[in-house]
Amino acid sequence: MLDRKKIPYKYINTSNNKEYLKDMFKLLKLQSSGMNKVLYPLFLIDGRLDHDIANLRLYIKDLASKH
């Protein structure tokens, strides 16, 4: 969907890289210390980490409008 909207991104697979996974949880903890679960996908945009996105299509559409 990001490709179709021509939104540049970098895909990072945290399931097979322990360092990426560790960094992801550090960022999540800094942003929201009381969090006890994470729903994928995660988006890191301008230092803000978004996850558990209720309407992914609307989220992507909003990203495309800002790009």
WOHU-V851453 format. One record per pair of residues at least 12 apart in sequence whose C-alpha atoms are under 10 Angstrom apart, sorted by the first residue. I is the first residue (numbers start at 1). GAP is how many residues later the second one is. If there is no record, write none. Layout:
I:GAP
I:GAP
//
This chain:
1:55
1:56
1:59
1:60
2:58
2:59
2:61
2:62
4:60
5:55
5:56
5:58
5:59
5:60
5:62
6:58
6:61
7:53
7:56
7:57
7:58
7:59
7:60
8:56
8:59
9:34
9:35
9:36
10:33
10:34
11:32
12:30
24:18
24:20
24:25
25:13
27:17
27:20
27:21
27:22
28:20
28:21
28:22
28:23
30:19
31:16
31:17
31:18
31:19
32:17
37:15
38:12
38:13
38:14
39:12
39:13
39:14
40:12
40:13
41:12
41:15
45:18
//
